[in-house]
C-alpha cells in the first residue's frame, strides 16, 4: 500500500517538475562530485572543495556491520575496526596514527572510525594537502583499510582489554535496555541479537582465525566506498585510486551481501523493560514497512518524497513544543517522523516521548492519542504553511552557503548516498525542486501519506523505564489494550491558528544620531569598526567572508554570579532558562516560534560564574529581527506561571532518579570537589529545585541585564558598518536605556576555586557494571597568559600520548584517559586533570601510572617528538579556526576587547607557540608536582 502511494506521489511530483520553464536534469547526484565504480566493485566520490583550503577528508565507508556477524563473531565487526589502527600491509603497528599525528592530525578527533549494526566508516579528517606525498599516504591508508589489515596475533591480544574497557565505559542503563528490548521487538531477526560491542566472553577468548574469517568474507571493494573531499586535484586522486586498488579483487565465492529485516507481524509487539540506573522513562511507537528502494531515493522524485516526510516531522515537533508548554502535560519532550531505510529492508514511522516521573501511563495515552490524531485528521493548512516556510528557509540558507560548505558536511552527504541511497543532488537542484514542488504540495497529499505511513500492522511499542518505588510502568496487557482501542478514542481535530501580530508591540525611539568622526573608530589590529552609541553602549563590527549568510552576535558583561549573594545563586542560575521558557515581550514561547517561522534565528541569555551575556545568530535577511529580539531580551522578560510550572515539572523528572545513576553521582562529586565544597556550588537535585522562585529569578535577571552600557556588543560575519546597518543598530540597541554614571562591574572572588594540599575523596556506589571511575587534578598558582596556557596544553597532549601507550595499549586497562586543563583567569590558577574508567581490580595500578607519567615528564622522559606533533595539530587548528566566525567572536575578539590588548591572538599565538620548548613543558610538570595540590575523586562499586 505504501509503495502504491509513493508511486502515485512521485507521478504527481514528475508532473510538477516537468511543467517548470527550466526543466530539471536527472543525474541523481551532485554534478560537482566525481563518481565512479571500478571493475572490482569499488565506488568512489571525489570533490574539489576549499573549505578549508589545503585540507581534505579521506573516508572509506563499508556496507558491513555487526548484523553480518555469526554467533561466534558477536562483537568482531567492531573489534576489526580497532585492528585497522594496529597494523596494515604498508603501516606497521601504530604507524598510521603516528604518521598522521606528525602531519597535525589528532587521534580520536581526526583519525577515527565507527561501527554500527549495518555499516563501518573509517576516516582521516583535515589531512594537509600541500604535499602530494601526504595525499598519497592517505589514499594508501584507505587502500590498506579496504583489504590489507594485518591482524597480527599479538596485536589482537593487546586489543582485547581495550575493547573490554570500552564495553565497561559504554555500559549505561539505556544501552542495556536497548539491547534487552531488541530481543523482544525483533525476535527472530539478526537485529535482536547484535549490539555492536558484542559478548565480552567472545571478545576475551575468540580464536584469531575467527576474526580473520569475518574480515576475509566481508571486507571487499564491492561493499566499499571511498570518499575524498577537499583541496585536491580530482583527476590525480581518481587515477591514484584506480592504480592502488588494482591489487584488491572482489571477494570470491561470497555471494550477495545478505540483508535483514525487523520482521513483519499482524499483531502488535510490546516490549516493557526497566533498569535500576535509568534516570527517566522513554516510550516509543514504531510502525514498520518495506524499505523504499535505494535507487528511488536518489532521484529528484525521491528527494521530493523526503521533503514531504520532513513536513510531517516538522509538524509533529510543533505539536510537542506546544503540548510540553502546559504544566499538566505528562511528557517533557516528544518527537516523531518517517525514516527511510531504517534498515536495508525497512522504513518506519516512529514517535517517542520522555515521560514525567510517575506519569508513564498517562504519557503512553498521550503518545497514542497524538498518533491517532495525526492519522485520523492529518495536519492543518496553517501547520503545513509554517512547515513549508521553515523547510524552504533551511534549503535556501544551504544554497546561499553553497560556496562555503565544509569538507566534512559534503563528505557526510556522499557517505549517506553510498550507504543508504540518501539524495545528494546538489544545492542548486535541491533548491530548484523545493521551490517548484513545495508550494504545490496540498495538505490532502500530506494527510494521505500519513495514513499510509501509520497502519494497523507491524506496530511496536517499547517502554524503557525506571525501577523505583512508586513508579508503575504500563504492563504488556495495558499497552496492548490501549493500542487496540486507538481507533475508538474520542479525539478533537487540531485547530487552525494563524498569528498576525508584530514581534515588538511598539517600536522604540531610535538613539541619538551617531557622529561618524566622534563615535566611530577602526582597529587596525582586528580590522573592526568600533562604535560608541550615544547611550554609551560599545558595538564592535567584524566583517568576514567565511560564511555568506551568517551573522553572529554576542553582548558580554563582566560580573555574573559573582555579583550575587550565596542565597541567590540558584535563582540567578535558573533565570536565563526561565526567560527562554516563558517567551519574551507579549509572546509565549510557542507564539514566538510561530512568529519566527521561515526565519534563521537563534538567541539565548546566560549568567555564568563571572559574566552575563546574550548571544545569537541570524541570516542576513533576518538581521533586523535579531536586533528586535536583542531589544526584547534586555527590556521585556516575561512572567508565565504555566510555562514556569511546566519547566519545573520537566526538571523534577530529570532529577527524580538521578541518585540511581552512578555517572551522575560521580559528576556531582567532581563538581563539589572542584568547587572546594563551596555553598555556591549548585547541584541539580530536588533540594535545589525547591529553592527556585520565578519572581526572584526574573528580578535577578533584570538586575544582571539592567545596564546595557556595561556590555560590549559584537557582530561578526556577513555584515558591514554601513549606514543601513548602523541605523538598525541605533534603532534597536541605541534606544536601550542605560546608566552612564555607574562604574563597570568586576568579578568578585567569593571562594577558593580548588582545595589545597593532597585531597582524596574515595566513595562507593551501587552500579550494574562494576566500574572504578577516577579523576585526578593537579593545580598551582599561574598567571593567565598565552604562554602558560599553551605550555599546559602541550603538557596535556604529551601525557595523552603517554597514557595511550601505557594505560590503554600496554595494560589494556582503560578505553582511554581524558587529559586536559587550563589556566583560570579569575583565580590565576593552572589546572591539569586526568580522568578514566577501569576495572576496579586495576584501579590502584593505573592510578600509580597516572602520577608516574607526570613525574617522568618532569624528570626528562623523551617528549620532543610528541611535542612537535602537538604543535603541528595546534597550528592546524588555529589556521582552520581563523576562517570561522565563531572563533573570531568567542576567542579573538573576546580576548582582545574583554581580556585586554595583551591577549592579541593574531599577534602572539603562533610566535608564542614556537617559543614554548621541551624545558618549559618539563618545568610546568615539575611545578605542578612541587605545588603539592592534588585532588583525587574515586568512585568504586559497592
N, C-alpha and C positions, 0 to 999 in steps of 0.2 A: 504493500500500500504506500509506504514512504517513497519507494523508488518511483512509483507511478506519479506521485505528487511532484517529485523533483524533476522528472522528465517534463511534466506539464509546465512547471515553473521555469525551467531552462528554455522551453519553447517560447514562453512569454518574454523572457529576457532577450532571446535572439531577435524577436520582432522589434523590440525597443531599440536594441543595438543597431540593427540593420537600417533603422529609419533615420539615423543620425547623418548629418551632412558630411562629417568626416568619418568614414567607415573605419571600424577597428581592424587592425591586423590581428592575426591569431597565432603568434609564435609560442604562446603559453609560457614564455619565460622572458624575463627582463632582457631586452636586446643589448644591454651594456655588459652582460656576462658571457664569457666564452664557455660553451658547454660541449662536452663530447663523451663518447663511450669507446674505450679501447676494445680490441678483439678479445681480450681476456675477460671483458665484462666490467672493467673499472670505469666508473663515472667520474668526471671532473668538472668543476666550476672554477673559472679564473676570472677575476675582475680587477682592472686597474682602478685604484681609488687613493686619494691622498689625504685622508682624514684618519690618522695624522700622516704627514709627509715622512718619507724614509722609514716607514714601518709597514708590516704586513701580518696577516693572520694565516696560519697554516693549520688546517684541521683535517682529520680523517674520521668520517662518520661510518659506522658499521651497522648494518641491519641485523645485529646479533646481540642478544642479551640473555638474561637469566632464564627466560622461557624456553630456551633451547637446551638447557642442561638436562642430562639424565639424573635419576635419583642419586647415583653415586658421585655426581658432579655438582651437587647443590652448593652454590656459592663460588664455583670456579670461574664463571664469567667475570665476576668482579675480581677474583684473585688474579686472573690473567691480565686484567687491566693494570694491576700493580706491577706485575712482572715485566711489562713493557718498558718500565723505567729502571730495570735491573739487568740490562744487557741485551744487545741485539747483534746481528752479524757484523755491523760496522761500528758499534759503540759498546765497549766493554763496561760491565758494572754500572757505575753511576755516571758514565761519560756524557750521556745526553744532558743530564741535569747540570753537570759541572761546566760543560762547554757553553751551554746557553746562559748560564749564570754569568759567565765571563763576558757575554755579549749584552749584559744588562737586564736579563730576564730574571724573574723571581720564581722559585719553586713553590707551587701552590697557587700563586697569583697568575703567572704567565705560562707556566709549564704544568699541565694538569690533564685530567681526564675524568669521565664519569661513566658508570654503568647503570642501566636501568633494566626493567623487565624485558623490553624489546629492542634496546639499542645500546651501543657503546660509542662514545665520542672522545677522541684524543685531540689535544691542541697545543700548539706553540703560539702564543699571542705576543703582539708588539715586537716581532722579530725585526731587528735593524736590517735595512735593505741597501745600504750604501755600498756594501761589498758583495760581489757575486758569490764569493765563497760561502758566506753565511746563508744566502738563499739556497745554494746547492746543499749545504748541510741540513737545512730544514727539510728540504724535499727528500733527502736521503733518510732522515728520521721517519718521515711519512712512509717511505718505501719499506723500511725495516718493520715498522708497526703493522704494515699490511701483511707481511709474510715471512719475516726474518727475526722473530723474537727468540732469544737463545734458550730460555727455560732451563738454566743450569741447576743441578740438584741442590747445591749449597745455597744458591740464591733463593730457591723455593723454600727451603727450610728456614732461612733467615726471615722470610716474609710472613710465615705462619703467625708469629707473635704479633706482628704489626696488624694483620687482619683481625686477629682475636681481640686486640685492644680497640680497634675501630668498632667492632661489634659492641664492646662494652660501652664505649663513648656514645654510640648512637642508640643504645637500648633505652628508649623513652616509653612512657605509658602509651602514647598514641601509635608508636611504631608496633608495639606488642599487640594492641587492639586491632590495628590494621591487618596484621598478619593473621590474627585469630579470626576476624570477621571474614576475611577472604576465603578461608577454608569452608565457611558456611555458604557464602554468597555464590561462589564459583565452584562448588563441589563437582568433582569430575573433570575439571579443567586444569590445565597447567598453571593458570593464574591463581589457583587455590593453594599451590604448594611451592611457589617460587617467590622469594622476598629479597633477592639480590645479595644480601650479606651472607645468607646461607646457614648451614648447620656447622656449629663450631667443632663437633666431633669429626666431621668430614674435613674441615679446614686443618685440624691438628694432625690428621692421620692419612689423608689420601695418598696413594702411590703416585710417584712423579708422572708416570705414563698416563694416568687418568686425566691430568691437566693437559698433557701434550695431545691426547686424543681429541679433547674438546677443541683445542687450538687448530689442529690439522683439519678437522672436519669443517669448522665454521668460519675461520678467517681466510677469506679468499676474495679476489678483486671483484667478482660478480656481485658481492654483497657490500661493497665499499665505495664510498665517495670521497674524493679529495677536493677540498675547498680552499682556495688561495685567494685572498682579497687584500689588496694594499698597493703600495707604491712599487709595483713590479712591472717588468716587461712581459706582457701576456704571451706573446709568441715564444719567448725564451722559456717561460715556465711550462707552457704546453709541450714544447719539444723535449724538455727535460723529463717531464712525466712519461712521455712516450718512450724515451730512452731507458729510464730507470725501471719501468715495470715490464720490460721485455723478459726478465728472468723470473717473473712470478706468474705461473699459468693459472688458469681457472681450476678450482678444485675438482678432481676427477671422482666419479662414482659416488657423488654426494646426493644428487637429485635436487629437486626444488627445495628451497628453504620452507619448512612447514610453518603454517600459521595456525593460531589457536583462537578460540572464541571464549567469551564469558559463559556461553551456553544459552539455551532457549528453554522456556517453560511457560505454561499457560497459567499456573497458579503463582501468586506472589511468593517471593522468598524473603524471610525476615531473619536478620542477624542482630541479636542484642548481646553485646559484650561489655565488660567493665574491667577496670584496673584500679588497684588501691592508690596508685600515684597520679591518676588522672585529676586534672585541676578544673575541668569543666566537661559538659556533655555535648557531643556533636551528633546531630541527626541528619541522615542523608536519604534521599529518594533517587532511584535510578530507573530509567525505562530504556532498555537496550533494544537496538535494531541492527539490521545488516549494515555493514560499513559502506559508505559512499565509495565508489571505485576511485582508486588512486589517480588515474589519468583524468577522470571527470573533474576533480577538484582543481586541477592545474589550468583549466581553461577560463576564458572570460566569463562564461556562464557559471562555472564553479565558483569563481571569485564573487560573483553577484549573489550566489546562494549563501556565501559566508556573510555578506552584508545583511541578508535577511535574518540569519541567526544572531548576528551582532545586535540587531534591533531588539530582538526578543530578550537577549541578555541584558541590554541597557534598561529595558522597561522593568524587568524583574528587580534590577538594582534600585531603580527609582522607588518601587513599591516598598522594598525592605527599608530603604532610607527613611521613608515616611512612617512606616509602622514602628520602627525602633525609636522614634522620637517620642512615642507615647509611653508614659510611666507604667501602664499596666500590660505592656506587650511582654509575652513570655519568652521572647528571644532577644539576644543582644546584637545579633547580626545575621544576615542571610544573603544568599546569592544563588544564582542558577543560570542555566543556559544549555545550549545544544553543542555537543562536542563531536566534530567529525573525526573518525578513525581513533577512538579511544584505545582500540587495539587494531591489529591488522584486519580483523573481521567484524568489528563492532563500532557503530556510532552509539551515542547515548544522550538522552536528555537527563539532566541531573539538577537537583536542588538540595542545598544543605543549609542548616541553621545551627547556631550555637544557643543552647537553652539557658535561661536563667536558672540558677541553682534552686532545686526544688520544684521547678516548673517544667520538667521534662515531658510530662503527659500533655500539658497544655501546649508546649512547643510543637509536639507531634501533630496535635489537632490543627494548629495554625499552619504548619507547613503543608499538610494535606489539603487544608481549605484553600490555601493560595494556589496550589497546583490545580485543584478543581476549578477555582475561579478563572484561572488562566485558560484552562482547556474549554470551559463552558462559554465564557464571554470574550476571550481573547484580550486584546489591548484596545485602548480608546484612540480616537483620532488625534487627540491632543498629546497623548503619550507617544504616538507614532511620530508626530511632527517634532517633538522635543528630541526624540532619539535620532531622527534624521539630522537635525541641526548639530547635535553633539558629534555624531559619527562623521558627517561631512566636514565639520571643522577640524577633526583629527586628521582626516585624509588630506585636506588642504594644507595643514601645517606640515605634514610629512613631505608633500610635494614642494612647498616653499623651502624646505630644508634639504632638498634632494642633492644639492651640490655639496652639502656639509655632512652627509650621512657618515657615521663612523664605520670603520672597517668591521668592527665586531658586530654591529647591527646588521650589516649586509650579509656577513657570514652566517648569522643565525637564520636569516631568511632562506638561504640556499641549503642549509642543513635540513630545515623542516621541509623544503621542497623535495629533497632527496629521500628523506626517511618517511614522510607522511603524505607527500603529494600536495602539501600546502601551496596556495598560489604565490607566485613570485613574478608578477607580470611587469614590474617596474612602476615607479611613482607616476609617470605620465599616463600610462594606460589605466592604472587603477583609479586615478582621479577622473579621467575621461569616462570610465564606466560608471563611477559613482555619481557624477553629475548627470549622466544620461539616464541612469536607471533609478536612482534613489528617489527623485521627486515623483516618479510614476508608479512606485510600489504602493498599491492601495491597502488599506487596513484589512480588507477582506482576504487578500492573499496571505498576509502575515498570520491572520487568525486561522486560515485553513491549514497553514503549515504547522501551527501549534497543535491542532487536532491530530495531525499525522505523526507528530513527534511524541505525544503523550497518549499511549494506548492502554488497553486493559491487559495486555500480555507483557511478559518479560520484565515485570516490575520487581524492584528490590528495595527494601527499606533496611537501613543499617543504623543502629544506635550504639555509639561508643561512649560510655558514661562512667561516672564516678562510683566508687564503692565507699559509701559514707553513711553513717547513721542519719536517718531522716530523708535520705534520697531514695525514692522509689521509681525505678525505671519502668517504662511500659513493658509488659510481658509480650511474648510472641503472639499469644492469642488476642491480646488487646490491639496490637498493631494490625493483625490480620483482620480483625473486626472493623477497625477504622478504615482500612484500605477498601474493604468490600462495601462499606457504607458511603464512600465518597460521592457516588452519583446521586444519592438520596439527600445529600446535605442541602439545607436552605442557605443560599449564598446570594448576597447582593451583587449586582453588576458594578464594576468600577465606574466612578463618576468622572465625567468630563470636567476639566478645570483648566482655565487659562488665566494667567496673571498679566495685567496691563497697567502696571504701576511703576513709577520711577524708582531707581535704586536709592537716590538721595531725594528726600521729600522737598527740601528747599535748598537751592544752590547757594552756597555762601558767597559773600562779597570777596572778591579777589584781594590778595595782599597789595600793598603799595607797589607802585611800578619799580621794577628792577632798574638800577642805574648801571649801565654797562661798564663805565670807567671805574666806578667805585665799588660795585658789588660783585663783579666777575673777575676772576683771576685764573691763570693757567699754570699747571705744574709741568715743568719740563721733565722732571724725573718720571712722573707717572703718565704724562700725556693725557691729563684730565682737565676738565673745566670745573672750577670751584666757584659756587655761587653762594653768597650770603644774602638770604632773603631779608626783607625789611622787618620781619618779626624775629630776626636773629637766628633762624634755622640755617644750618650749613648743609648745602647739597653738593655732592660730587658726582659728575657725569663722566663715565669712561666709555667712549665709543670703541667697539671692536667689530671685526668681520668674521668672528669664529662661528657665528650662527646667524642665518638670515632672518629668522623670525622669533627671536628670543630677547626679552629684556628682563634682567634680574634686578631685584630690589632688596635693600636691607637698611632699616633705620635702627641705629645702635646707640645705646647709652650705658655708661658705667654705673654700677650701683647694685641692682638686682636684689637678691635675697639678703645680701649683707646689710642692706639698709633697713630690714625689718627685724623686729624683736623675735626672740625664740618662739613665743606663743603664737606668732603669726606666720611662721614658715610654712605650715601646712596649707593654710588658706591662700597664701601668695603663690605657692607652687601650683595649686589647682586652678588658680584664676584664669590662665590662658585657655585651658581646656573648657572651662565653664563658658567663657566668652564665645568660643567656637561652637559649642553645643547649643547655646541659646540663640544663635543668629546675631545679627547686627542691625542697628538702626531700628526701623519699623518692621523688619523682616525676620521671621523664624528661619532656622537653618534650612528647612525644607523649601520655604518660599524663596530663599536666596539661591538655592541650586536651580530652581525653575527660572528665576530671573536671569541667571547667567548661562542658560542653555545656549550652545553654539559658540561659546567664548572659551579662549585658552587663558586660564587664570588660576592662580593659587595665592593664598595669603594666610598667615598664621602669626600669632603673637607668642612670645616666650619670655619667661622670667627665670633666669639661671642664677647660679650662686653669686656671680659678680656683675651681672648685666641684665638689661631688659631690651627686647628688640621686637620689631615687626618685620617680617620678611615675606617675599613673594616673587611672583614672576607673571609675565603676560606675553602674548604675541604682540606684534607691532600694532595691529589694528585695535587691540583691546587695551592699549596703554592708558587711555583716559579712565576706563572702568577700573583699572588697578589703582589709579590715583584716588578715585572716589572711595574705593574700599579702604585705602590707607586713611583717608579723612574720617571715615566712619569708625575705624578701629581706634583712632585717637579720641574721638568725640562721643561715640554713641554705643558703648557696650550695653547689652540688653538683658533685663531680667525676664526669665521664663521659667516659672515654677515646674511646669510639666516636663520641659526638656531637662531641667536640672535633676528632677527626680528620676527620669529615665536614665540619665548618665550615671547617677549614683547607684541605681539598681544594677546597671551593667558592671560597674566597678566592684560591687559586692559579689557578683558572680565570679569575677576574675580572682578574687582573694579567698573565696569560700573554702576551697580545699587546697590552698597554697601550701600549707604545712605538711601535706602528704607528699609533696614533690621534693625529693632531695636536692634537685638542682636549684629550686627556689630557696630552700633553706641555706644552701651554700652561698648563693648570691647575696642574701640578706646578711649573712655573717661577714662576707667580704666588705659589703657596704659599711657596716658598723665599724669593723676593724680599721678600714682605710680612712674612715672619718673620725678616728680616735675616740669612738664611742660618745661623740658629742650629742647633746639633746637636739641639735639642729639636723641630725641625720634623719631623713624621713623614709621609713619603710612602708611599703604599700601593703597594709593589712587592715583588718576590720577596725582596730582601735584608731588608726589614722583616719579612716573614712568617717568614723563617728564624730570627728572634730571638724569636718568640712562644713562650712556655713556659707551659703550662696551670697547673702548680703555682705558679709565681711570680705569674702573673696573679691567681689566686684568693687568694693570700696578700696581694697588694696590695689587692684588693677588700675583704678582711676588715679590712685596716688603715684604708682610707678610710671604711668604714662601722662601725668598731669602737665608736664612742661616739655613740649616737643623741642624747645630750644636746646635741651640737654642731649639731643640726639644728633648724630650725623647721618644724613640720608644719602645712600649710594645707589646709583643706577648704572648698570653695566650691560652692554650688548649692542643691538642694532638701534642706537639712539644717539642723536646729536644735540648739542646745546644750541639749537636754532631758535628762532623767535617763537615758532609754534609750540615747541616743547617747553620753553621757558614760561610761556603764557599759561600752559596747562599746569605746570608745577606751581606757578604763582597762584593760580586759581584754587587749587586743592590743598597745597601744603603752605603756601604763603598766607592762606586765610586762617590757619590754625592759631588759636590763642596761646601766647607764650608769656613767660615771666622773665624778662631780660635782666632783672636785678638780682636773681638768685645765682649763687656760685654753682658750678658743675659738681655733681656728686662724685664721690670716690668710693673705692672698695674699702670695706671695713673688715679687718681680720677678726672674726669672732671667737675662733678657737684654733688650736694646732691642727694641721691637716693630717699628720701621721704621728703615731706613737713613737717615742724614742726608746732606744735600747733594744734588747732581744726579747721579742714577744712571740709566744706560740699559743695559738688558740686551737686546741685539738678537741673535737667533739664527735659524737656518733649519731647516726640517723637510720631509721628504718628504710630499707630500699629493696626492690625486687632483684636488681642485678648488683652483685657485690662489687662496689667500686670505691676506690680511695681517690678523693679529689683534693688537689693541693694548689695553694697559691703562696708564692714567696715574693716579698717585696723588700728590696734594699733602698734606703733613702739617705740623703745627705743635703746640707745647705749648698745651693749653687746659684750663681747669677743667671738670670733669664736673658740669654744672649744666643745668637745664631750658632756660635762655635760650640757652646756647651750642648745645645740641642742636637747638633749634627754628630758630635762625638758620642753622645749617648745612643743615638740611632745606629751608628756604626758598631758600637759595642753590642747592641741588641742583635744586629744581623750576624755578627761573628758567633755569638752564643747560640743563635738559632741554628746555624750550620753545625756547630759542635754537638748540640743536643740531638740533632737529626742523626748524626753519625753514632753517638754513644747510646742515647736512650731509646731511640726508635729502631735503628738498624742493628747495632751490636747486641743490645739487651732485649730487643723485641718487647720493650716494657710499656710503651705508650703509643697511641696513634700519632701523637705529636705534642711538642711542648710549645705553647704560645709564649713568645718573648716580646716585650715591648717596654715602653717607658716614655718619659718626657720631663720637661722642666716646668714647674708651675710658676707662672708669673706673679701671682698674688702672694704666694708664700716663699718664693725664691728657693724652691725645693726640687732636687732631682730625684726621680723615682725609676727604679728598674724592677720589672716584675716578670715572673715565670709562672706559668700555670699548666697543669697537666692532670689527666686521669690515669689510673693504673689499677692493676690487680693489687688488692691490699697486701698480698704476700711480698710484693716487690717494692712497696712504698718506701720503706726506710733506705733501701739500697739506692733507689732513684733520687730520693731527696739528697743523699750524700753526693751523688754525681752532680746534681744541680749546683751545689756550693763549690765542689771541687773544680768544675769547669771555669767558674768565675775566678777562682784562685789561680788556675793555670794561665788564664789570660794575663792576670796581674804579674805573674812570675815569668812570663816570657814565652808561652806557648806560641808556635808559629801561626800568625793570623794575616800575614801580608797578602797572600793570595785571596783570602776571603774578603779582606778589607777592600781590595781593588774591585772585586765583583760587586760588593755592596755599593761602592761609589758609582760604578757603571749603572747600576739599577737606579740610584738616586738621580744621576744625570738624566737618564732616560725619562724617568717620571717627571722631573722638573721641565724638561723640554716639551713633553706632551702636555703637561698641565698649563704651560704658558699659552696654549691655544684653547683654553676652556674658560668661559665666562665665570663659572663658579669659583675657579681658583683665583682669578683676579678679585672677585668680590670678597671671598672669605679669607684669603691669605694675603695677597699682595697689598691690596688697598686697605684692608683691615689693619694689617701690621703697620703700614706706613702712617695712616691717619689716626688710628686709635692708640697704637702702642708706641709711636714715636718715629721720627725720621731715621734713627739708627737702625730701625727694622726694615730697611730698604732691601727687599729680597732681590730686586732686579740688579742692584749694585753689588750686593755682598754674598748671595747664596753660593754661586759656583766658585768664586775665589776662596771663600772660607772652606768649602768642601775640599778643595785641593790642598789647603793648608793643614787640615787635620791628618795626623800621621799615626803610625803604629804606637809611638810612645804616648801620644795623647790618649789613645784608647786604653792602653795599659794603665796609665796614671788614673784615669777615671775609674777603672775597675778597682785599683788599689785604694783610692779614696772612698769608694762605696764600702769596701770591706773594712777599712780602718774606722769609718764613721760609727760602726757598731750598731746601726739601726736596721734590724732585720725583723720583719713581720712574717710569720708563717700561719696560714689558716689551713687547717687539715680536717677534712670530714671523712670519717670511716664508717663502714657498715656496722650496725649493731649485731 
